[in-house]
Amino acid sequence: MSRHRDLRIGLLCGLALCVPAATSHAFSFAEEAERDARAEEQQKATAGTALALPAACLDDLRRKKIMIVMGERSGEGVSADQARFSPHFNSINKRLLKQGIRTYTQHEIRAQIAQAEVDAYFRNDPDAALAASRKVGAQLVMRGTMAARSTINPVARIPEVQVSIAFALLTPGGKLLSDASASAESYSGGDTLGMAGILIEEQADAVVNNLLSGYCAAGTAATGRKRK
């Protein structure tokens, strides 16, 4: 059972005594737990088939080198200081390395390209993005953009935070090749960056599989044959 779900269910159960009985028909803690259990089973099934890619396409990916960049969207724009996102980076990075796909470390990224050039991947500036990719020699860019929204649960009357992360696999110039997403909600408070880290770790297998499968499918569709 996931850590954020444990916390959410614990908080909800603890609050069950103070929620008016009249609302019990509208909100069922048991149903909530059952939905989470089904979601976890689906996640495990997806993770079990992660990176089941065509051999030729996987070989193609192993000849490339991928740069991973992460950012967080707010009302003021996107914050893309890579030092803030080490846990999020590591969750994706270790899945790629496990398959023999080469990546850049965060230290290499920060040492070779300026923050303004990292920002280019999040403001859809193809010229600046291409210049940044050329500096490090990246053939592909994997971008993750997280966003959070806070509301008050209308029944339990406690804060509810929804975190979503949009992932994209891009060319060096920022052209979209494939995309994937992950999302979760929690009643545990406002640590959205920490919650996003848990979310990525739990769903990283499916995210990486979807991104790379989309890349392989696009290559096959575009050429009428598998990538070489």
PAZAPA-4460 file (N, C-alpha, C; in steps of 0.05 Angstrom, whole numbers, plus 32768, in hexadecimal, padded with zeros to 4 digits):
% residues 228
    n_x    n_y    n_z   ca_x   ca_y   ca_z    c_x    c_y    c_z   seq   type   mol
   8011   7FE8   8000   8000   8000   8000   8012   8019   8000     1      M     A
   800C   802D   7FF0   801D   8044   7FED   801C   8055   8006     2      S     A
   8032   8064   800A   8035   8073   8023   8020   808A   8024     3      R     A
   801C   8098   800D   8009   80AE   800E   7FED   80A4   8012     4      H     A
   7FE7   808B   8008   7FCC   8080   800C   7FC8   8078   8029     5      R     A
   7FDD   806C   8035   7FDC   8065   8051   7FD4   807E   8062     6      D     A
   7FE3   8094   805C   7FDE   80AC   806C   7FC2   80B7   8067     7      L     A
   7FBA   80B6   804E   7F9F   80C1   8047   7F8A   80B1   8055     8      R     A
   7F8B   8096   8054   7F77   8085   8060   7F78   8088   807E     9      I     A
   7F90   808B   808A   7F92   808F   80A7   7F85   80A9   80B0    10      G     A
   7F89   80BE   80A1   7F7D   80D8   80A7   7F5F   80D6   80A5    11      L     A
   7F56   80CA   808F   7F39   80C8   808B   7F2C   80B7   80A1    12      L     A
   7F38   80A1   80A8   7F2D   8090   80BD   7F2D   809F   80D8    13      C     A
   7F42   80AF   80DD   7F43   80BE   80F5   7F2E   80D3   80F7    14      G     A
   7F26   80DD   80DF   7F12   80F2   80DE   7EF5   80E7   80DD    15      L     A
   7EF3   80CD   80DA   7ED9   80C1   80D6   7EC7   80C7   80EE    16      A     A
   7ED3   80C9   8106   7EC3   80CD   811E   7EB7   80E9   811F    17      L     A
   7EC4   80FC   8110   7EBA   8118   8112   7EAA   811F   80F9    18      C     A
   7EA7   810E   80E6   7E96   8113   80CE   7E7A   810C   80D6    19      V     A
   7E67   811E   80D1   7E4B   8119   80D9   7E41   80FF   80CC    20      P     A
   7E31   80F0   80DB   7E27   80D7   80D2   7E16   80DA   80B9    21      A     A
   7E09   80F1   80B6   7DF7   80F6   80A0   7E05   80F6   8086    22      A     A
   7E20   80FA   8086   7E2F   80FB   806D   7E3A   80E0   8065    23      T     A
   7E37   80CC   8076   7E45   80B2   8071   7E3C   80A5   8057    24      S     A
   7E23   80AA   804F   7E1A   809D   8036   7E27   80AA   801E    25      H     A
   7E32   80C3   8021   7E3D   80D1   8009   7E5B   80CB   8006    26      A     A
   7E67   80C2   801B   7E84   80BE   801A   7E8B   80A5   8029    27      F     A
   7E97   8092   801C   7E9D   8078   8029   7EBB   8074   802A    28      S     A
   7EC5   8072   8042   7EE2   806D   8045   7EE9   8052   803A    29      F     A
   7ED8   803E   803D   7EDD   8024   8032   7EDF   8024   8014    30      A     A
   7ECC   8034   8007   7ECD   8036   7FEA   7EE7   8043   7FE1    31      E     A
   7EEF   8058   7FF0   7F08   8066   7FE9   7F20   8053   7FEB    32      E     A
   7F21   8043   8000   7F37   8030   8003   7F36   801B   7FED    33      A     A
   7F1E   8013   7FE5   7F1B   7FFF   7FD0   7F25   8009   7FB5    34      E     A
   7F1E   8023   7FB0   7F27   802F   7F97   7F46   8031   7F96    35      R     A
   7F52   8038   7FAD   7F6F   8039   7FAE   7F7C   801E   7FAA    36      D     A
   7F6F   8009   7FB6   7F7A   7FEE   7FB3   7F79   7FE5   7F96    37      A     A
   7F63   7FEC   7F88   7F61   7FE5   7F6B   7F76   7FF4   7F5B    38      R     A
   7F7A   800D   7F62   7F8E   801D   7F54   7FAA   8012   7F58    39      A     A
   7FB0   8008   7F70   7FCA   7FFD   7F76   7FCE   7FE3   7F66    40      E     A
   7FBA   7FD2   7F65   7FBC   7FBA   7F56   7FC1   7FBF   7F38    41      E     A
   7FB3   7FD3   7F2E   7FB7   7FDB   7F12   7FD3   7FE5   7F0E    42      Q     A
   7FDD   7FF4   7F21   7FF9   7FFF   7F1F   800D   7FE8   7F1F    43      Q     A
   8009   7FD4   7F30   801B   7FBD   7F31   801B   7FAE   7F17    44      K     A
   8003   7FAB   7F0C   8001   7F9D   7EF2   8010   7FAB   7EDC    45      A     A
   800D   7FC6   7EDC   801B   7FD6   7EC8   8039   7FD5   7ECC    46      T     A
   8042   7FD6   7EE5   805E   7FD6   7EEB   806B   7FBC   7EE3    47      A     A
   805B   7FA6   7EE5   8065   7F8C   7EDD   806C   7F89   7EC0    48      G     A
   8060   7F9A   7EAF   8066   7F99   7E93   8075   7FB2   7E89    49      T     A
   8080   7FC1   7E9D   808E   7FD9   7E96   80A6   7FD4   7E83    50      A     A
   80A9   7FE6   7E70   80BF   7FE4   7E5D   80BF   7FCB   7E4C    51      L     A
   80A8   7FC1   7E46   80A6   7FAA   7E33   80A6   7FB6   7E17    52      A     A
   80BE   7FBF   7E0E   80C1   7FCD   7DF5   80CB   7FBA   7DDF    53      L     A
   80C5   7FC1   7DC6   80D2   7FB2   7DB0   80F0   7FB3   7DB3    54      P     A
   80FD   7F9D   7DAE   811A   7F9B   7DB1   8129   7FB0   7DA1    55      A     A
   8120   7FB4   7D88   812E   7FC7   7D76   812C   7FE4   7D81    56      A     A
   8114   7FEA   7D8C   8110   8005   7D97   8120   8009   7DB0    57      C     A
   8121   7FF4   7DC1   8131   7FF7   7DDA   814E   7FFA   7DD3    58      L     A
   8158   7FEC   7DBF   8174   7FEF   7DB6   8178   800C   7DAD    59      D     A
   8165   8017   7D9E   8166   8033   7D95   8168   8046   7DAC    60      D     A
   8158   8042   7DC1   8158   8053   7DD8   8173   8051   7DE7    61      L     A
   817E   8039   7DE8   8198   8035   7DF6   81AF   8043   7DE8    62      R     A
   81AB   8049   7DCE   81C0   8058   7DC0   81BE   8076   7DC4    63      R     A
   81A8   807F   7DD0   81A4   809B   7DD5   81AA   80A1   7DF3    64      K     A
   81AA   80BB   7DF9   81AE   80C3   7E14   8198   80D7   7E1B    65      K     A
   818A   80D2   7E32   8173   80E1   7E3A   8179   80F5   7E50    66      I     A
   816F   810D   7E4D   8171   8121   7E63   8156   8123   7E70    67      M     A
   8155   8120   7E8B   813C   8123   7E9A   813C   813E   7EA7    68      I     A
   8126   814D   7EA3   8122   8166   7EB1   8107   8167   7EBE    69      V     A
   8105   8173   7ED6   80ED   8174   7EE5   80E6   8191   7EEC    70      M     A
   80CC   8197   7EEE   80C3   81B1   7EF6   80A9   81B0   7F04    71      G     A
   80A2   81C6   7F12   8089   81C8   7F21   807B   81E1   7F19    72      E     A
   8062   81DE   7F10   8052   81F4   7F07   8042   8201   7F1E    73      R     A
   8041   821B   7F1E   8031   822A   7F32   8025   8242   7F24    74      S     A
   8018   8253   7F33   800C   826B   7F27   8021   827E   7F1D    75      G     A
   803A   827B   7F25   804F   828D   7F1C   8060   8281   7F05    76      E     A
   8058   826A   7EFB   8067   825E   7EE5   8072   8243   7EEE    77      G     A
   8088   823A   7EE2   8094   8221   7EE8   80AE   8225   7EF5    78      V     A
   80B2   8218   7F0C   80CC   8218   7F1A   80DB   81FE   7F11    79      S     A
   80F2   8202   7F06   8101   81EB   7EFB   811D   81EA   7F06    80      A     A
   8121   81F2   7F1F   813B   81EF   7F2C   813F   81D1   7F32    81      D     A
   8150   81C4   7F22   8152   81A7   7F23   815B   819C   7F3E    82      Q     A
   8168   81AC   7F4E   8171   81A2   7F69   8159   819B   7F7A    83      A     A
   8142   81A7   7F76   812A   81A2   7F86   811E   8187   7F80    84      R     A
   8125   817B   7F6A   8116   8164   7F60   8126   814A   7F60    85      F     A
   813A   8148   7F71   814B   8130   7F71   813B   8116   7F74    86      S     A
   8128   8114   7F88   811A   80FA   7F8B   8109   80F4   7F72    87      P     A
   80FD   8108   7F66   80EC   8105   7F4F   80FD   80FC   7F37    88      H     A
   8114   8109   7F33   8127   8101   7F1E   8130   80E4   7F22    89      F     A
   8137   80DD   7F3B   8142   80C2   7F3F   812E   80AC   7F39    90      N     A
   8115   80B1   7F3F   8101   809D   7F3A   8100   8095   7F1C    91      S     A
   8101   80A9   7F0B   8100   80A4   7EEE   811B   809A   7EE4    92      I     A
   8131   80A7   7EEE   814B   80A0   7EE5   8153   8083   7EE9    93      N     A
   814C   8078   7F01   8154   805C   7F07   8145   8048   7EF6    94      K     A
   812C   804F   7EED   811E   803D   7EDB   812B   803C   7EBF    95      R     A
   8135   8053   7EB6   8143   8054   7E9C   815E   8045   7E9E    96      L     A
   816D   804B   7EB3   8187   803E   7EB5   8185   8020   7EB7    97      L     A
   8170   8016   7EC4   816B   7FF9   7EC7   8169   7FEC   7EAC    98      K     A
   815F   7FFA   7E98   815B   7FEF   7E7D   8173   7FF5   7E6B    99      Q     A
   8188   8000   7E76   81A0   8006   7E66   819E   801F   7E56   100      G     A
   818B   8030   7E5D   8187   804A   7E4F   8198   805F   7E5D   101      I     A
   81A8   806D   7E4E   81BB   8080   7E5A   81AD   809A   7E60   102      R     A
   81B4   80A6   7E77   81A9   80C0   7E7F   81BF   80D2   7E89   103      T     A
   81B8   80EB   7E8D   81CA   80FF   7E99   81C4   8101   7EB7   104      Y     A
   81D8   8105   7EC7   81D3   810A   7EE4   81CA   8127   7EE7   105      T     A
   81BE   812C   7EFE   81B6   8148   7F03   81CF   815A   7F04   106      Q     A
   81E5   8150   7F0F   81FD   8160   7F10   8207   8167   7EF4   107      H     A
   8206   8154   7EE1   820E   815A   7EC6   81FC   816F   7EB9   108      E     A
   81E3   816D   7EBE   81D0   8180   7EB3   81D5   819C   7EBD   109      I     A
   81D8   819F   7ED8   81DC   81B9   7EE4   81F7   81C4   7EDC   110      R     A
   820B   81B3   7ED8   8226   81BC   7ED2   8229   81C6   7EB5   111      A     A
   8219   81BB   7EA3   821C   81C1   7E87   8208   81D4   7E7B   112      Q     A
   81F1   81D7   7E87   81DE   81E9   7E7B   81D3   81FC   7E91   113      I     A
   81CD   8215   7E89   81C4   8229   7E9C   81A6   8224   7EA3   114      A     A
   819E   8230   7EB9   8182   822D   7EC2   816F   8237   7EAD   115      Q     A
   8176   824D   7EA0   8165   8259   7E8B   8161   8245   7E74   116      A     A
   8175   8235   7E6F   8172   8221   7E59   8161   8209   7E62   117      E     A
   8163   8202   7E7B   8151   81ED   7E86   8134   81F7   7E84   118      V     A
   8130   8211   7E8B   8115   821C   7E8A   8109   821B   7E6E   119      D     A
   811A   821B   7E59   8111   821B   7E3E   80FF   8203   7E38   120      A     A
   8104   81EC   7E45   80F4   81D5   7E40   80D8   81D7   7E4B   121      Y     A
   80D4   81EA   7E5E   80BA   81EE   7E6A   80AB   8206   7E5F   122      F     A
   80B8   8217   7E4F   80AA   822D   7E43   80A8   822A   7E25   123      R     A
   80AE   8211   7E1C   80AB   820B   7DFF   80BB   821E   7DED   124      N     A
   80D4   8221   7DF4   80E6   8231   7DE4   80F9   821E   7DD5   125      D     A
   80F2   8217   7DBC   8102   8202   7DAE   811F   8209   7DA9   126      P     A
   8125   8222   7DA3   8140   822A   7D9D   8152   8227   7DB6   127      D     A
   8148   8231   7DCD   8157   822F   7DE5   8159   8212   7DEF   128      A     A
   8144   8203   7DEB   8144   81E7   7DF3   8158   81D7   7DE3   129      A     A
   8159   81DC   7DC9   816C   81CF   7DB7   8189   81D6   7DBF   130      L     A
   818E   81EF   7DC5   81A8   81F8   7DCE   81B1   81EA   7DE7   131      A     A
   819E   81E7   7DFA   81A4   81D9   7E13   81AB   81BC   7E0E   132      A     A
   819B   81AF   7DFD   819F   8193   7DF7   81BA   818E   7DEA   133      S     A
   81C2   81A0   7DD8   81DB   819E   7DCA   81F3   81A0   7DDE   134      R     A
   81F0   81B1   7DF2   8206   81B4   7E05   820C   819A   7E14   135      K     A
   81F8   818B   7E1A   81FD   8172   7E29   81FD   815A   7E16   136      V     A
   81F5   815D   7DFD   81F4   8147   7DEA   81DC   8135   7DED   137      G     A
   81C6   813F   7DF8   81AE   812F   7DFC   81A0   812A   7DE2   138      A     A
   8198   8110   7DDD   8188   810A   7DC6   816A   810A   7DCC   139      Q     A
   8163   8107   7DE5   8147   8108   7DEE   8145   8116   7E08   140      L     A
   812E   8123   7E0D   8129   8131   7E27   810F   8126   7E33   141      V     A
   8111   811E   7E4C   80F9   8115   7E5A   80F2   812A   7E6E   142      M     A
   80DB   8137   7E6A   80D3   814E   7E7B   80BB   8146   7E8C   143      R     A
   80BC   814D   7EA6   80A6   8148   7EB8   809D   8163   7EC4   144      G     A
   8083   8169   7EC2   8079   8182   7ECD   8063   817B   7EE1   145      T     A
   8067   8182   7EFA   8053   817C   7F0F   8043   8195   7F15   146      M     A
   802A   8190   7F1D   8018   81A5   7F25   8007   819B   7F3C   147      A     A
   7FFE   81AD   7F4E   7FEE   81A5   7F65   7FD6   81B8   7F67   148      A     A
   7FC1   81AD   7F72   7FA8   81BD   7F77   7F9D   81B5   7F92   149      R     A
   7F98   81C9   7FA3   7F8D   81C3   7FBE   7F70   81CB   7FC0   150      S     A
   7F60   81BA   7FCC   7F44   81BF   7FD0   7F3D   81B5   7FEC   151      T     A
   7F24   81BA   7FF5   7F1A   81AF   800E   7F06   819A   8007   152      I     A
   7F0A   8182   8011   7EF7   816C   800C   7EDC   8174   8017   153      N     A
   7EC7   8174   8006   7EAD   817E   800F   7EA0   816E   8025   154      P     A
   7EA8   8155   8028   7E9B   8143   803C   7EAC   8142   8055   155      V     A
   7EC6   813B   8052   7ED7   8138   8069   7EE0   8153   8074   156      A     A
   7EDE   8168   8064   7EE5   8183   806D   7F03   8185   8075   157      R     A
   7F14   8178   8065   7F30   8179   806A   7F3F   817F   804F   158      I     A
   7F57   818A   8050   7F65   8191   8037   7F6A   8178   8026   159      P     A
   7F66   817C   800C   7F6A   8167   7FF9   7F7D   8172   7FE3   160      E     A
   7F93   8164   7FDF   7FA6   816E   7FCB   7FA8   815B   7FB4   161      V     A
   7FA4   8165   7F9C   7FA8   8154   7F84   7FC2   815C   7F76   162      Q     A
   7FD2   8148   7F71   7FEC   814D   7F63   7FEB   813E   7F48   163      V     A
   7FF2   814C   7F33   7FF4   813F   7F19   800F   8145   7F0D   164      S     A
   801A   8132   7EFD   8034   8136   7EF0   8031   812E   7ED3   165      I     A
   8037   8141   7EC2   8036   813C   7EA5   8053   8137   7E9B   166      A     A
   8057   8120   7E8F   8071   8119   7E85   8071   811A   7E66   167      F     A
   8087   8122   7E5B   808A   8123   7E3E   80A6   811A   7E36   168      A     A
   80A7   810B   7E20   80C1   8103   7E14   80C4   8115   7DFB   169      L     A
   80DA   8124   7DFA   80DD   8139   7DE6   80F7   8134   7DD6   170      L     A
   80F7   8140   7DBE   810F   8142   7DAE   8121   8157   7DBB   171      T     A
   813B   8159   7DB3   814C   816D   7DBF   8141   818A   7DBC   172      P     A
   8131   818E   7DA7   8125   81A9   7DA2   810A   81AD   7DAF   173      G     A
   8101   8199   7DBE   80E8   819C   7DCC   80CF   8191   7DBE   174      G     A
   80D2   8183   7DA8   80BB   8178   7D9A   80B1   815F   7DAA   175      K     A
   8096   815E   7DAE   808B   8148   7DBD   808C   812E   7DAE   176      L     A
   8096   8119   7DBB   8096   80FE   7DAF   8082   80EC   7DBC   177      L     A
   807F   80EE   7DD6   806B   80DE   7DE5   8066   80EB   7E00   178      S     A
   804F   80E4   7E0C   804A   80F0   7E26   803C   80DB   7E39   179      D     A
   803B   80E2   7E52   802F   80D1   7E66   8029   80E2   7E7E   180      A     A
   8018   80D8   7E90   8011   80E9   7EA7   800D   80D7   7EC0   181      S     A
   800E   80E3   7ED7   8009   80D6   7EF0   7FFB   80E9   7F02   182      A     A
   7FE9   80DF   7F13   7FDA   80F1   7F25   7FD2   80E2   7F3E   183      S     A
   7FCE   80F1   7F54   7FC5   80E5   7F6D   7FB9   80FC   7F7E   184      A     A
   7FAA   80F4   7F92   7F9F   8108   7FA5   7FA4   80FE   7FC1   185      E     A
   7FA6   8111   7FD3   7FAC   810A   7FEF   7F9E   811D   8002   186      S     A
   7F98   8114   801A   7F8D   8124   802F   7FA2   812B   8043   187      Y     A
   7FBB   8128   803C   7FD1   8129   804F   7FDD   8144   8053   188      S     A
   7FD5   8158   8044   7FE1   8173   8048   7FED   817E   802F   189      G     A
   7FFE   8193   8032   8007   81A3   801C   8023   819E   8012   190      G     A
   8030   8188   801A   804B   8182   8010   8049   8176   7FF4   191      D     A
   8043   8187   7FE0   803E   817D   7FC5   8057   8172   7FB8   192      T     A
   806F   817D   7FBE   8087   8173   7FB2   808D   8157   7FBD   193      L     A
   8089   8153   7FD7   808D   8139   7FE2   8079   8124   7FD8   194      G     A
   8060   812D   7FD5   804B   811C   7FCB   8051   8114   7FAE   195      M     A
   805B   8128   7F9E   8062   8122   7F82   8079   810E   7F81   196      A     A
   808B   810F   7F94   80A1   80FC   7F94   8097   80DF   7F99   197      G     A
   8084   80DC   7FAB   8078   80C2   7FB0   8069   80B9   7F98   198      I     A
   805A   80CB   7F8C   804A   80C5   7F74   805B   80BB   7F5D   199      L     A
   8071   80C9   7F58   8083   80C0   7F42   808F   80A5   7F47   200      I     A
   8098   80A1   7F60   80A4   8087   7F67   8090   8071   7F63   201      E     A
   8077   8075   7F6A   8063   8060   7F68   805B   805A   7F4B   202      E     A
   805B   806F   7F3A   8051   806C   7F1F   8067   806E   7F0A   203      Q     A
   8080   806E   7F12   8096   8072   7EFF   8098   805C   7EEA   204      A     A
   8093   8043   7EF2   8094   802D   7EDF   8080   8032   7EC8   205      D     A
   8068   8039   7ECF   8053   803D   7EBA   805A   8056   7EAA   206      A     A
   8063   806B   7EB6   806A   8084   7EA8   8080   807F   7E93   207      V     A
   8096   8072   7E9C   80AC   806D   7E8A   80A3   805A   7E73   208      V     A
   8094   8046   7E7A   808A   8034   7E66   8079   8042   7E51   209      N     A
   8067   8053   7E5A   8055   8062   7E47   8065   8075   7E36   210      N     A
   8078   8083   7E42   8088   8096   7E32   8099   8088   7E1C   211      L     A
   80A6   8072   7E24   80B8   8065   7E11   80A7   8054   7DFD   212      L     A
   8091   8049   7E06   807F   803A   7DF3   8074   804D   7DDE   213      S     A
   806D   8066   7DE7   8063   807A   7DD4   8079   8082   7DC0   214      G     A
   8091   8084   7DCA   80A8   808A   7DB8   80AB   8074   7DA3   215      Y     A
   80AA   805B   7DAC   80AD   8044   7D9A   8097   8043   7D86   216      C     A
   807E   8047   7D8F   8067   8046   7D7D   8068   805D   7D69   217      A     A
   8070   8074   7D71   8072   808B   7D5E   8087   8085   7D49   218      A     A
   809D   8079   7D51   80B2   8072   7D3E   80A9   805E   7D29   219      G     A
   8099   804A   7D32   808F   8036   7D20   807B   8042   7D0D   220      T     A
   8069   8054   7D18   8054   8060   7D07   8060   8072   7CF3   221      A     A
   8076   8081   7CFA   8081   8094   7CE8   8090   8088   7CD1   222      A     A
   809C   8071   7CD6   80AE   8065   7CC2   80A2   804C   7CB5   223      T     A
   808C   8041   7CC1   8081   8029   7CB6   8090   8010   7CBE   224      G     A
   80A4   8014   7CCF   80B4   7FFD   7CD9   80C0   8004   7CF4   225      R     A
   80CB   7FF1   7D01   80D8   7FF7   7D1B   80F1   8008   7D18   226      K     A
   80F6   8018   7D2D   810F   8028   7D2D   8127   8016   7D2B   227      R     A
   813C   801F   7D1F   8155   8011   7D1F   816A   8022   7D2C   228      K     A
***
